[in-house]
Amino acid sequence: MTGLVPQIQVPADVEHVVARLVASGHEAYVVGGSVRDALRGVDPHDWDIATNATPEAIQKVFRQSLYVNRFGTVVVRQGDHEIEVTTYRVEADYADHRHPTSVAFTDSLHEDLSRRDFTMNAMAWRPPAGGKAGELVDPFGGRRDLDAKIVRAVGEPRERFKEDALRMLRAVRFATLLGFTIDPRTAQAIRESAPLAMTLSGERIQQEMVKILSAPKPSVAFRMLSDLGLLAVFFPELEIAKTIPQDKAIAQDVFEHSIATADATPPDDLVLRLAGLLHDIGKPETFADGHFHQHEFVGEAKARDILRRWRFDKETITQVTHLIRNHMFWYQTDWTGSAVRRFVRKVGLENIPALFALRKADNIGSGARSPRMYALESLWERVQEEIRAASAFSLKDLAIDGNDVMKELGIQPSPRVGRILNELFERVTDDPTLNTREQLLKLAREVAA
């Protein structure tokens, strides 16, 4: 199917690259996600071009280009854009259900489009030039599916997923982020092909999970992943949570509570989203007599294993697991100032806002009727009072350090210095007025004695 689509606006830099290839005797089209997004009225982040020119021919046209891989992609720098120009190709022999073991170039745009994942990504656009109107090449009905908000595999869906198992997760991601539904035949092929997700690398799963978690309601994706049989394959810890009941304000299982909590966290805060999703991941293993004894500690360990499996960076893993370990804190209004300071010291002052945000999301995910969390607000004000009073929340907040202790007591560096500082910190936590240089040096002498 072809048609005029005058509303597709292509940057001048991209049009220039297409025009130069055409002037050199080659075909050239804007392809893939950039066409899809432009048709949706969304400004594409990246613009890709497909051509029948070989990589060597592309480099003859663009001397300042870079041939980056064996799949026929040349990066062309034009103005403010880095544009990927790829030779039409067909692929075969996906031994690992992810990467083609052989790539053959073709001079057929149709063959190139037929190897793509979904119909909405299998369209090509030729910008207007030389008096000719722009042309949309759409052999698989991508524009129709885009208008109908349907994710449909190109050709035989099982073949597409056998070639690249990641496409199954991409189908769910597209459906979630775009508010589309998955075509029934494509969905059935995913159910039949779901075991292939076992072959996916942690890095690839991580990339899709990060995008899914950026959705307004990631719960849509996790219900879909479960329904399609994918969750049980690559995230069984969450799938099994469907079998664990919870006594909450709204009747639900641990699975529903977990995804509702994730929904209640900010879409632009990956750490909080992951913490919300995983905060109760230890409950299935600790379920007994309607209770989940120490599930936060089991959950911390399980979340660390999951995030490592998905190749998240150490900093993200540390932050997420710290929040999970501490999310069960229980505040009583009769806490003393010392108790408040010990709480801050335990979780870290810098983690308080995220921990409170997680608790609020947890409450919302439990069906809390009131958006206000009075106990949290009270504790927050108590913490602010301690900050205003310049309380010591860590060893670095003490008025003296290890060098002062060694000089005062005439001792060498040793574990004893650390023990003395920790004892001083304990006393300052109980009585912040002791945090002066004079008082602490006096105390250090007493402790040492």
Secondary structure, DSSP 8 states (H G I E B T S, - for coil): -EE--TT----HHHHHHHHHHHHTT--EEEETHHHHHHHTT---S--EEEESS-HHHHHHH-TT-EE-STTSEEEEEETTEEEEEEE-EEEE--TTSSS-SEEEE-S-HHHHHHTSSBGGGS-EEE--BTTB--EEE-TT-HHHHHHHTEE-BSS-HHHHHHH-THHHHHHHHHHHHHT-EE-HHHHHHHHHHGGGGGG--HHHHHHHHHHHHTSS-THHHHHHHHHTT-HHHH-HHHHGGGG-EE--SS-EEHHHHHHHHHHTS-TT-HHHHHHHHHTTTTHHHHEETTEETTHHHHHHHHHHHHHHHTT--HHHHHHHHHHHHHTT----TT--HHHHHHHHHHH-GGGHHHHHHHHHHHHHHTT-S-S--HHHHHHHHHHHHHHHTT---SGGGSSS-HHHHHHHHT--SSHHHHHHHHHHHHHHHH-GGG-SHHHHHHHHHHHH-
